[in-house]
Amino acid sequence: MIEIKHLRTLQALKNNGSLSAAAIQLHQTQSAISHQCNQLEKKIGFKLFIRKSNPIIFTIKGKILLQLSEEILPKIQKAIQSCTDSHYMRIRLAIECHSCIQWLTPALKVFQKKCPKIEIDFYSDMNFNPQTFLQQGKLDIVLTSEVLPRSNLFYMPIFDFEVRLVLSPDHPLVLKENNITPQDLASEILMTYPVQRDRLDIWKYFLQPSGIMPIFKNVNNTLLLIQMVSAKMGIAALPHWVVENFERQGLIITKRIGNGIWGRLYAAIRNGEQKELVIQNFVHSIRLHVSTHLQFIRSVLKKNIFIKKC
């Protein structure tokens, strides 16, 4: 019955003392303000102010509504400000890319220099599905390379990466000149993170289509996995940027898988929140960091600028 515009009109009448002056403040005509007041009085059944008084004199009941406007309008303004002011926000972040922590920590420092009042709660657990938590509103951003169809999530690209075969320097496949084929891996022990097999690019795009089933072995962390590969306890398939430091040390050697397997890392968010200032600043800052600090990736950064300070 009583709308926000009515409360604002009452405030304008009080502050300016006349219909004409209130109309100027509200960017309306005097007749429009008069009509609005008449309609409201008909709805509520009593007069708001004495006509032709100068300055306007409110009735007793009009003063009650005027007091209501003085209480409600500041609360509405404060609520709107809280929704738009990133100083009161925090980001609940999770990763499905288990090696991302290598570059994510310094990237977060870059972001927090621009947005120092934004808190970041970080979640990392191989035993839960963070995209489901994102859909339920328990997380705000998930770094992932898996796009779920019909999920009502929006995927903002971070960078592209090549998945490489990781071998011991003494492994026979190191000497192979031609491309690695699925059959080359048929009798190998393929060490992977403890995730569902359908989430492994080497399985989805390389081995499964050819009907090749190597021996799978789960390893919980990247460092242990690299050490086991280096000790000839198996092979692995990892993003090139993950292992490039170990390759430079001579601990492992990487080779292209088939004609090359490329993936993309995304920041998954709830659809409709991709234009939020904090989300845009977060994604842009980590794009900027990886484009200048990670080797063997394809950057998706289009503008080398920060959108707006939080």
Backbone hydrogen bonds, N-H to C=O, Kabsch-Sander energy under -0.5 kcal/mol:
donor,donor_aa,acceptor,acceptor_aa,energy
3,E,1,M,-0.6
6,H,3,E,-0.6
7,L,3,E,-1.5
8,R,4,I,-2.4
9,T,5,K,-1.9
10,L,6,H,-2.2
11,Q,7,L,-2.0
12,A,8,R,-2.3
13,L,9,T,-2.5
14,K,10,L,-2.2
15,N,11,Q,-2.7
16,N,12,A,-2.0
17,G,13,L,-2.3
22,A,18,S,-2.1
23,A,19,L,-2.3
24,I,20,S,-1.6
25,Q,21,A,-1.9
26,L,22,A,-2.2
27,H,23,A,-0.5
27,H,24,I,-0.9
28,Q,23,A,-2.7
33,I,29,T,-1.9
34,S,30,Q,-2.5
35,H,31,S,-2.6
36,Q,32,A,-2.3
37,C,33,I,-2.2
38,N,34,S,-2.3
39,Q,35,H,-2.5
40,L,36,Q,-2.1
41,E,37,C,-2.4
42,K,38,N,-1.8
43,K,39,Q,-1.8
44,I,40,L,-2.5
45,G,41,E,-1.9
46,F,41,E,-0.7
50,I,57,I,-3.0
53,S,50,I,-1.3
56,I,17,G,-1.7
57,I,50,I,-0.6
58,F,56,I,-0.5
59,T,48,L,-2.1
63,K,59,T,-2.4
64,I,60,I,-1.2
65,L,61,K,-1.7
66,L,62,G,-2.2
67,Q,63,K,-2.5
68,L,64,I,-1.8
69,S,65,L,-2.2
70,E,66,L,-1.7
71,E,67,Q,-1.3
72,I,68,L,-2.8
73,L,69,S,-2.0
75,K,71,E,-0.8
76,I,72,I,-2.4
77,Q,73,L,-2.4
78,K,74,P,-2.4
79,A,75,K,-2.3
80,I,76,I,-2.4
81,Q,77,Q,-2.3
82,S,78,K,-2.2
83,C,79,A,-1.7
84,T,80,I,-1.5
85,D,81,Q,-2.2
86,S,84,T,-0.8
88,Y,85,D,-1.4
89,M,86,S,-1.9
91,I,119,E,-3.1
92,R,90,R,-0.5
93,L,91,I,-0.8
93,L,121,D,-3.1
94,A,141,I,-2.0
95,I,123,Y,-1.0
96,E,143,L,-3.3
97,C,143,L,-0.9
98,H,96,E,-1.0
100,C,97,C,-1.5
102,Q,99,S,-1.8
103,W,100,C,-1.1
104,L,100,C,-2.8
105,T,101,I,-1.3
107,A,103,W,-1.8
108,L,104,L,-2.7
109,K,105,T,-1.4
110,V,106,P,-1.6
111,F,107,A,-2.0
112,Q,108,L,-2.6
113,K,109,K,-1.3
114,K,110,V,-1.0
114,K,111,F,-0.6
115,C,111,F,-2.2
118,I,115,C,-1.6
119,E,89,M,-1.3
119,E,117,K,-0.6
121,D,91,I,-2.9
122,F,120,I,-0.6
123,Y,93,L,-3.0
128,F,125,D,-1.0
132,T,129,N,-0.8
133,F,129,N,-1.3
134,L,130,P,-2.3
135,Q,131,Q,-2.1
136,Q,132,T,-1.6
137,G,134,L,-1.3
138,K,133,F,-2.5
139,L,133,F,-0.9
140,D,92,R,-3.1
141,I,92,R,-1.9
142,V,268,A,-1.9
143,L,94,A,-2.5
144,T,142,V,-0.7
144,T,266,Y,-2.1
147,V,145,S,-0.5
148,L,146,E,-0.6
151,S,148,L,-0.8
154,F,269,I,-3.3
156,M,154,F,-0.6
156,M,267,A,-2.4
158,I,265,L,-3.4
159,F,265,L,-1.0
160,D,298,R,-2.5
161,F,263,G,-2.5
162,E,296,F,-0.7
163,V,261,I,-3.1
164,R,162,E,-0.6
164,R,238,L,-3.1
165,L,255,K,-2.9
166,V,236,A,-3.5
167,L,165,L,-0.5
167,L,253,I,-2.9
171,H,168,S,-2.2
174,V,171,H,-1.8
175,L,172,P,-1.3
176,K,173,L,-0.9
180,I,256,R,-0.9
184,D,181,T,-0.9
185,L,182,P,-1.6
186,A,183,Q,-1.2
188,E,185,L,-1.5
190,L,188,E,-0.7
190,L,215,I,-3.3
191,M,189,I,-0.7
191,M,235,I,-3.4
192,T,217,K,-2.4
195,V,193,Y,-2.6
199,R,196,Q,-2.0
200,L,197,R,-2.0
201,D,199,R,-0.6
203,W,200,L,-0.5
204,K,200,L,-2.6
205,Y,201,D,-2.8
206,F,202,I,-0.7
207,L,202,I,-2.6
208,Q,203,W,-2.5
210,S,207,L,-0.9
211,G,207,L,-0.5
211,G,208,Q,-1.5
212,I,207,L,-2.1
215,I,188,E,-2.4
216,F,214,P,-0.6
217,K,190,L,-2.3
219,V,192,T,-2.8
225,L,221,N,-2.0
226,I,222,T,-2.7
227,Q,223,L,-2.2
228,M,224,L,-2.2
229,V,225,L,-2.3
230,S,226,I,-2.8
231,A,227,Q,-1.5
232,K,229,V,-2.1
233,M,228,M,-2.7
235,I,189,I,-3.0
236,A,166,V,-1.7
237,A,191,M,-0.5
238,L,164,R,-1.9
240,H,162,E,-2.7
242,V,239,P,-1.0
243,V,239,P,-1.1
244,E,240,H,-1.1
247,E,243,V,-2.3
248,R,244,E,-2.1
249,Q,245,N,-1.1
250,G,247,E,-1.2
251,L,246,F,-2.0
252,I,246,F,-0.7
253,I,167,L,-2.5
255,K,165,L,-1.9
257,I,163,V,-0.6
258,G,180,I,-1.0
258,G,256,R,-0.7
260,G,257,I,-2.6
261,I,163,V,-0.6
262,W,260,G,-0.6
263,G,161,F,-3.2
265,L,159,F,-2.9
266,Y,144,T,-3.6
267,A,156,M,-2.7
268,A,142,V,-3.4
268,A,266,Y,-0.7
269,I,154,F,-2.6
271,N,152,N,-1.9
273,E,270,R,-2.2
276,E,273,E,-1.4
280,Q,276,E,-2.6
281,N,277,L,-2.7
282,F,278,V,-2.4
283,V,279,I,-2.5
284,H,280,Q,-2.5
285,S,281,N,-2.3
286,I,282,F,-1.9
287,R,283,V,-2.1
288,L,284,H,-2.5
289,H,285,S,-2.0
290,V,286,I,-2.4
291,S,287,R,-2.1
292,T,288,L,-0.8
292,T,289,H,-0.9
293,H,289,H,-1.2
294,L,290,V,-2.3
298,R,160,D,-2.3
299,S,297,I,-0.6
300,V,158,I,-0.8
305,I,303,K,-1.2
310,C,114,K,-0.5
